[in-house]
């Protein structure tokens, strides 16, 4: 009967049943109709022609009986489904919940055989109408008879239907709760708890069969930037779309889970060798090479992937996930948008990074940071016109830590905000000290990170530092990257406008290495463009670099901006930059970054007091 109730004609009949009763039901004559309200039949037997409304139009429909489905024209299309069964009548009971009809319970009743026994002492009048043998008992059997539904049976069916509905709903709610407890609400993927369970089962199967399985840890590159810039709604949609693409790269036996944030994990069982996993990882990278579209905007998202193989890289879920995560961070450090297989040496490196991060938290308190200064030279006059302040970390037991090792950690942990404020204050204090020593005024350049720039009290903090150190705003220059500028254009224009109103100079650092809109660049309150040293390095050997530099200088001058070239190391580079009218340069050709004491001596040699 399950197939019957799923047929369109049955659903159509239920729909008409729910909407209203046939008009003929309201008549007081005996008529053959497919739908008869069961309660009415019982009531008519007691009250005669009672004209109450039994349609249930303002409440839940009443139970319906179909006493003989073979005599109902409306059931003509369904008769072939019943001919192979002994079913003769049907009771349809509406299921009620909070005064609403939530479904129907259909009860099918078989035909019955009736038996009449006759003997000499039974009803004489009726016995005389039938042929008989005196005092001889005999019986009459009628087959295929209809058994009418009694009011007690209807009430029992209603009670049974209610209990069945509540039991089904309870199971359904329990299933929903179990699903929600084991799945991510945003992507509907398994969460980490369910993922760990599946790893446990997969490891047991793999061990018994002598198979290999892989755990893959995946992270979306630059997701935080997109989330902060375009909003959480776009970020959520991006995660959903990314999950959909990842599913398309996997087999049916594989498991994709959302680990948290922008991190996903994959379980790849039943693999024969590492090459199988490599193909899957490459397929994912290729899939993400297609931009994600949000309205008229395209977002280019890459992913970093780490892979751990069992049993080689671990024999339990925790170890495998940890090692895959370690490999994923290694992929990020190697430039992102790639995959890496776990190697034991990665753990040593990861442990070193953890120790470094722990020491970074204490470095500011221990006064282990210091600033080095690199001169900026005006190509027209040959004079030093500024100094760029560069952060260094002097660890007592290890010496100087390269900035590339600790600055990303400071960014990720948020320590860059207090460290950046220390850099600003120290640089302003040093510049003011040079001025008080009688040296010619110079502009001090300080780098600002994206995390610092997003601080709501940024302008107020800078103004307070200038006031406390006594440095005039015109002798401070803030360097920001072009990627930072484009994260939130309106916010950037507002903040830069406030800084310029104070008299502070603003420059775009590493120009040409990020992503920027030239049409938007003209609206930013800027003073200087700094050409990244990657373009200067191969300047004399790569004609394309020379063309790019020439174009940037022309662009900067067209926007009434000064242009500074970083990383100048040879006379040939210097002469080219002079020939294309670059305004200023800095690099090892003139001086390496100097400590405060060495920078003071350098200034005194150039500008004798």
Secondary structure as UniProt FT lines:
FT   HELIX           2..5
FT   HELIX           8..19
FT   HELIX           23..26
FT   STRAND          36..37
FT   HELIX           38..47
FT   TURN            57..58
FT   STRAND          64..66
FT   HELIX           69..71
FT   HELIX           73..75
FT   TURN            76..78
FT   HELIX           79..82
FT   TURN            83..84
FT   STRAND          87..97
FT   TURN            98..99
FT   STRAND          100..110
FT   STRAND          112..118
FT   TURN            120..121
FT   HELIX           124..127
FT   TURN            128..129
FT   TURN            134..135
FT   STRAND          138..145
FT   HELIX           151..182
FT   TURN            185..187
FT   HELIX           192..209
FT   STRAND          212..220
FT   TURN            221..222
FT   HELIX           223..230
FT   HELIX           232..247
FT   TURN            248..249
FT   TURN            252..253
FT   STRAND          255..260
FT   TURN            261..262
FT   STRAND          263..271
FT   HELIX           274..288
FT   STRAND          292..294
FT   TURN            295..296
FT   STRAND          297..299
FT   STRAND          303..310
FT   TURN            311..313
FT   HELIX           317..333
FT   TURN            334..335
FT   STRAND          339..341
FT   HELIX           344..363
FT   TURN            364..367
FT   STRAND          369..378
FT   TURN            379..381
FT   STRAND          384..395
FT   TURN            396..398
FT   STRAND          399..401
FT   HELIX           403..413
FT   TURN            414..415
FT   HELIX           416..436
FT   TURN            437..438
FT   STRAND          443..447
FT   HELIX           450..453
FT   TURN            456..457
FT   HELIX           458..469
FT   HELIX           473..475
FT   STRAND          476..481
FT   HELIX           482..487
FT   HELIX           489..502
FT   STRAND          505..511
FT   HELIX           518..521
FT   TURN            522..523
FT   STRAND          528..531
FT   HELIX           533..537
FT   TURN            538..541
FT   HELIX           543..558
FT   TURN            559..560
FT   STRAND          562..565
FT   HELIX           571..579
FT   TURN            580..581
FT   STRAND          584..585
FT   TURN            588..590
FT   HELIX           596..606
//
